[in-house]
Amino acid sequence: ALTTALALCMGAASCGKKSGGKKEIPAAVSPVFSYNPAYIEMADNFSRILSLDISQKSGQILIFGQLTSGTWGGFITDAAFSDHEQFSFTPAENEIILGAASMGFGKTALLTSLNNSAAIHVIGADGTEEKLLDCGEILAPFEDGFVYGRLYRNGDGFAVSDSENALHFIGGDGSYLGEPDLKGMSVMGVSGNSDGGVTVILLKADNSMCMADSDGTELINQRDCTGLASSAMTICTGFGNCEFAGIFTDGLYVFREGSWTKLSDLAAFDFHPIEISGLVMTGDNKFAAVTKGSALYLLTEENISNLKSKKIVSLAVYEGRADQYVKLADDYNKAHPDSDYRIEVQQYIADENTSYDQMMSNMKMDIITGDAPDIIVDPV
């Protein structure tokens, strides 16, 4: 049974929060590829995928979440998702599971919170807990008591992001190393990088963007990455030909050689890009993605020069009957392959993990920041 609350996060392997600041026009808006999503059957073992991560050391991919049995567990697999090793985790009563990060070579770290005190559980390759790191009260809860936090591998230790757009560096022994000086900037996204640390996307006071790397205690190597302004739904690094990649409201972008390139608008998907909650890069222009509904896909590229461009009509559903409208949209899209329009359902659902007020706040934020759905269905 579910005894813990899941953190609401836009990203799994990484996370970016929406910003109410001015949006800029993307530097590159012409997509290079259309990605054909191939469903990964391994996801059928999960009722909810909380984290998707890739180890820069071993290339192993971690899938962690709540299993269909109701217990918590993780699969450690390869880039082809051909086979896996499995481990389970049983939280203490009222312990909140916030996220997971791959440590490579079969090891996993889990971030939890109990009575507002954060902890990192290190799970060994044999599936047993090797150590428990007490991190103290580093995660400030929201007014309603909801706790948010994401975990990243950072050298020999860890980095934790929280609801206050702050970063906390934790040593491998659990010691608190402090917060980097953000110089008044806001954290827009965080991802592990190929050097074993973290890369952070930051929003400046003038609404321009930059990114910086972590050396374990401070942020270094700051460089400009302006050109795509709204915060990413999720960002990632991995094994590929770009510095990092991100899912934005209009598709998949990569950052390489100092500029953004739009790889795909993901038009072949049966869901909107904002429904992608986790992303890992498995090779050059190759990705694995998880949606909020815990479906898992491999993204493969194809030439789109002969594909017909379609206008996306977003249909927002909140509270009841979400499944009904998802089916109706799927039926329409399949029955009208030559239509100029494609319907995509955007769900705002209040459940045991998301309060009604938080759900409405999410929808209002989408409207305020220019990501409003075309149609909102009143459940009454």
C-alpha positions in Angstrom: 0.0 0.0 0.0 1.1 3.5 -0.6 2.3 4.9 2.7 4.3 7.8 1.2 3.6 10.9 -0.8 5.3 11.4 -4.2 6.9 14.7 -4.9 5.2 16.5 -7.8 8.0 17.3 -10.2 8.2 18.2 -13.9 11.3 16.1 -14.3 12.6 12.8 -13.2 16.3 12.6 -14.1 16.2 16.3 -13.9 13.8 19.0 -13.1 12.9 22.5 -14.3 10.3 24.8 -12.8 8.0 27.1 -14.7 8.9 30.7 -14.7 6.5 33.7 -14.9 9.3 35.7 -16.6 9.4 37.0 -20.1 9.7 34.3 -22.8 12.1 34.6 -25.7 11.8 33.2 -29.2 13.8 30.0 -29.6 17.0 30.5 -31.5 16.3 27.5 -33.7 12.7 26.5 -34.4 12.9 24.1 -37.4 12.9 20.5 -36.2 15.5 18.2 -37.5 13.8 14.8 -36.8 10.5 13.3 -36.2 10.9 10.8 -33.3 9.0 7.6 -33.6 8.2 6.5 -30.0 8.7 2.8 -29.4 7.0 1.6 -26.2 9.2 -0.1 -23.6 7.3 -3.1 -22.1 9.5 -2.9 -19.0 7.3 0.0 -17.9 4.4 -2.4 -17.4 5.9 -3.4 -14.1 5.3 0.1 -12.7 2.2 1.9 -11.7 4.2 5.1 -11.4 7.7 5.9 -12.5 9.2 8.5 -10.2 12.8 8.7 -11.6 14.6 7.9 -14.8 18.4 8.3 -14.7 21.5 7.2 -16.5 25.0 6.6 -15.1 27.8 8.5 -16.7 30.2 5.9 -15.4 28.6 2.6 -16.5 25.9 3.7 -19.0 23.3 1.8 -16.9 19.8 3.2 -16.8 17.8 3.3 -13.6 14.0 3.2 -13.5 12.6 3.7 -10.1 9.0 4.0 -8.8 6.0 2.2 -7.4 5.5 -1.2 -8.8 2.2 -2.7 -9.8 2.4 -4.8 -6.6 2.2 -1.6 -4.6 5.8 -1.8 -3.3 8.6 0.5 -4.3 11.5 -0.8 -6.4 13.9 -0.1 -9.2 15.1 -1.7 -12.4 18.7 -1.3 -13.6 19.0 -2.0 -17.3 21.0 -1.1 -20.4 20.3 1.4 -23.2 18.4 -1.3 -25.2 16.2 -2.1 -22.2 16.8 -5.7 -23.0 17.4 -7.1 -19.5 17.4 -5.8 -15.9 18.4 -6.3 -12.3 15.7 -5.5 -9.8 15.8 -4.2 -6.2 13.1 -3.2 -3.7 12.8 -0.5 -1.1 10.5 -0.3 1.9 10.1 3.2 3.4 9.5 3.8 7.1 6.0 4.9 8.1 5.3 8.4 6.9 8.6 8.5 5.0 8.3 10.4 1.7 10.2 9.1 -1.3 11.3 12.1 -3.4 13.6 10.7 -6.1 16.4 8.4 -7.1 19.8 8.7 -8.9 22.0 6.1 -10.5 25.4 5.7 -8.9 26.6 3.3 -11.6 27.6 -0.3 -11.6 24.3 -1.4 -10.1 24.2 1.0 -7.2 21.4 3.5 -6.5 20.8 6.5 -4.2 17.3 7.3 -2.9 16.3 10.7 -1.5 13.5 10.6 1.2 12.0 12.9 3.8 10.7 12.0 7.2 9.4 14.6 9.6 11.0 17.3 7.4 14.4 15.7 7.7 16.0 14.6 4.4 18.0 11.3 4.1 19.8 9.5 1.3 19.6 5.7 1.2 22.5 4.1 -0.8 21.4 0.7 -2.3 24.2 -1.6 -3.3 24.5 -3.8 -6.4 23.1 -6.7 -4.4 19.9 -4.8 -3.7 20.6 -4.3 0.0 21.0 -0.9 1.8 24.7 -0.1 2.2 24.3 3.1 4.2 21.9 5.8 5.3 23.0 9.4 5.2 21.1 11.9 7.5 21.0 15.2 5.7 19.0 17.2 8.2 16.3 19.8 7.5 17.5 21.0 4.1 14.1 20.7 2.3 11.7 23.5 3.1 8.1 22.3 2.7 5.4 24.3 1.0 2.7 25.9 3.1 0.4 22.9 2.7 3.3 20.6 4.0 4.1 19.3 0.6 7.8 18.5 0.3 9.8 18.7 -2.9 13.3 17.6 -3.6 15.4 16.0 -6.4 18.6 14.0 -6.1 21.7 14.1 -8.4 25.0 12.4 -8.4 27.7 15.1 -7.8 31.3 13.8 -7.9 31.8 11.5 -4.8 28.7 13.1 -3.2 25.3 14.4 -4.1 23.4 17.5 -5.1 19.8 18.1 -3.9 17.5 20.7 -5.4 14.5 22.0 -3.4 11.3 24.0 -3.6 13.1 27.3 -2.9 15.2 27.0 -6.2 18.2 26.3 -4.0 20.9 23.6 -4.4 22.4 21.7 -1.5 25.7 19.8 -1.8 26.1 16.7 0.3 29.3 14.8 0.8 29.6 11.0 0.2 29.6 10.6 4.0 26.4 12.7 4.4 28.2 15.8 5.5 26.6 19.1 4.5 28.9 21.0 2.1 26.7 24.1 1.7 24.9 25.9 -1.0 26.6 27.4 -4.1 26.2 31.2 -4.5 23.7 31.7 -7.2 24.3 35.5 -7.3 20.6 36.3 -7.3 19.8 33.9 -10.2 17.0 31.3 -10.1 17.5 27.6 -10.8 15.5 26.6 -13.9 16.9 23.1 -14.4 19.5 20.6 -13.1 21.1 17.6 -14.6 24.0 15.3 -14.0 26.8 15.9 -16.5 29.5 13.8 -18.2 32.1 14.9 -15.7 30.2 13.3 -12.8 29.0 16.6 -11.4 25.9 18.6 -12.1 25.0 21.3 -14.7 22.6 23.9 -13.7 20.5 26.2 -16.0 20.0 29.6 -14.3 17.7 32.5 -15.0 19.2 36.0 -14.5 17.4 39.1 -13.4 17.1 40.3 -17.0 15.4 37.0 -18.0 18.4 35.9 -20.0 19.7 32.4 -19.3 23.1 30.8 -18.5 24.4 27.5 -17.3 27.2 26.5 -14.9 28.8 23.4 -13.7 29.5 22.2 -10.2 33.0 21.4 -8.8 31.5 19.8 -5.8 31.0 22.9 -3.7 30.6 25.9 -6.0 29.3 26.6 -9.5 32.0 27.2 -12.1 32.4 27.6 -15.9 29.3 29.9 -16.3 28.4 30.4 -20.0 25.4 31.9 -21.8 22.6 29.7 -23.1 20.1 32.4 -23.9 17.7 31.7 -26.8 15.2 29.5 -25.3 13.7 31.2 -22.3 10.9 29.2 -20.6 12.2 26.6 -18.2 12.5 23.1 -19.4 10.0 20.5 -18.4 13.0 18.2 -18.0 16.7 18.3 -19.0 19.3 15.6 -19.2 22.8 14.7 -20.3 24.0 11.3 -21.2 25.9 9.6 -24.1 25.4 11.8 -27.1 26.7 14.5 -29.3 25.4 17.5 -27.4 26.1 19.2 -24.0 22.5 18.5 -22.8 19.0 18.1 -24.0 15.7 19.4 -22.8 11.9 19.0 -23.3 10.2 22.3 -23.7 6.6 23.0 -24.4 7.0 22.8 -28.2 9.4 19.9 -28.5 12.9 18.4 -27.9 15.9 20.8 -28.0 19.6 20.1 -27.6 22.4 22.6 -26.7 25.7 22.1 -28.5 28.4 24.4 -29.7 26.9 27.3 -27.8 23.4 27.3 -29.3 20.1 25.6 -29.3 18.9 23.2 -32.0 15.3 21.9 -32.1 15.6 18.2 -32.8 11.9 17.4 -33.0 8.4 18.8 -32.3 7.5 15.2 -31.3 4.4 15.3 -33.5 4.3 11.5 -33.8 3.6 11.2 -30.1 0.2 10.4 -28.6 0.9 12.9 -25.8 2.1 16.5 -25.5 5.7 17.2 -24.8 4.8 18.7 -21.4 3.6 15.2 -20.3 7.2 14.0 -20.6 8.4 13.9 -17.0 11.8 12.2 -17.5 14.4 12.0 -20.2 17.8 10.3 -20.6 20.2 10.5 -23.6 21.3 7.0 -24.7 23.3 8.0 -27.8 23.6 10.5 -30.6 20.1 11.9 -31.1 18.7 8.9 -29.1 16.6 9.2 -26.0 14.4 7.3 -23.6 11.5 9.2 -22.1 8.9 8.6 -19.4 5.5 10.3 -19.4 3.5 11.3 -16.3 1.4 8.3 -16.8 4.5 6.1 -16.3 4.7 4.9 -19.9 8.3 4.5 -21.1 9.4 5.1 -24.7 12.6 4.9 -26.8 12.8 7.8 -29.2 14.1 6.9 -32.7 14.7 9.3 -35.4 13.3 9.5 -38.9 13.5 12.1 -41.7 10.4 14.4 -41.6 10.8 16.1 -45.0 7.7 14.3 -46.4 5.5 14.4 -43.2 2.5 16.6 -43.1 2.6 19.4 -40.6 -0.4 19.3 -38.1 -1.8 21.9 -35.8 -2.0 20.6 -32.2 -5.2 21.3 -30.4 -4.7 20.8 -26.6 -7.7 19.7 -24.6 -7.4 20.2 -20.9 -9.2 17.9 -18.5 -9.3 18.4 -14.7 -10.8 16.2 -12.1 -13.0 13.4 -13.4 -13.4 11.6 -16.8 -9.8 12.1 -17.9 -9.6 8.5 -19.3 -12.8 9.1 -21.3 -11.3 12.1 -23.1 -7.9 10.5 -23.7 -9.7 7.7 -25.5 -11.9 10.1 -27.5 -8.8 12.0 -28.6 -6.9 8.8 -29.5 -9.9 7.6 -31.5 -10.1 10.9 -33.4 -6.4 11.0 -34.2 -6.4 7.4 -35.5 -9.6 7.8 -37.5 -8.4 11.1 -39.2 -4.7 10.5 -40.1 -5.0 13.1 -42.9 -6.6 15.8 -40.8 -4.8 19.1 -40.4 -5.4 18.9 -36.7 -4.2 16.5 -33.9 -5.9 16.5 -30.5 -3.8 16.1 -27.4 -5.2 15.8 -23.8 -3.5 17.7 -21.0 -4.5 16.3 -17.7 -4.8 18.2 -14.4 -5.7 15.6 -11.8 -6.0 15.9 -8.0 -5.2 12.7 -6.3 -3.3 11.3 -3.2 -0.1 12.9 -4.5 -1.4 16.3 -5.7 -3.8 18.5 -3.8 -6.7 20.2 -5.5 -5.2 23.6 -4.8 -1.8 22.5 -6.3 -3.7 21.1 -9.4 -5.5 24.4 -10.0 -2.2 26.3 -9.4 -0.5 24.2 -12.1 -3.3 25.0 -14.6 -3.2 28.7 -13.7 0.5 28.8 -14.1 0.3 27.3 -17.6 -2.3 30.0 -18.5 -0.2 32.8 -17.0 3.0 31.7 -18.7 1.5 31.3 -22.2 1.0 27.5 -22.2 -2.7 27.6 -21.9 -4.7 24.7 -23.4 -6.9 25.5 -26.4 -10.0 23.9 -24.8 -10.8 23.4 -21.1 -13.4 20.8 -20.3 -15.6 21.6 -17.2 -16.1 18.4 -15.3 -19.5 19.6 -13.9 
